[in-house]
C-alpha cells in the first residue's frame, strides 16, 4: 500500500507498476473532496483492466496534486464508480524514498507469488 496526499488529504493507493493512470474510486473521491469545490471534467479516455474487453465505469476526471513527503506532481485522476479501491500507476508516482520502498515490496510480493504458483 502506498500512502500519499491527494490535494491535502492522506489517501492509500495500490502501487501498480503496470498501470499508466491514477484511479480513485467514488468513495475516495467523496472523502477527499467532501465540502470542497473541485472542478470535474469529462473522462475522455477508455481505461481497461488487464485482460478485460469492457472499459471501467469512469465517472469523471480531475486534476490534482499528489505528494509524498517533499515530492509532488500534478496529475489527472480518473474517478471510477463504486468502491473498488485506488490505483497509482508507477509512471505517475512522485519520486521519493517511500515510492522505492513500496515498489520493492511489490516486487518481493510478486516473486513470492510466482514461487508459490510454480511449485
Protein Blocks (a to p, Z undefined) as FASTA:
>chain_A
ZZddeehiacdddddfkbcbdcddfklmmmmmgoiacdddddfbdcddehiabdcddfbd
cdddddehjbccdddddddehjebpcddfklpccdfklmmmmmmmmmmmmmmmmmmmZZ
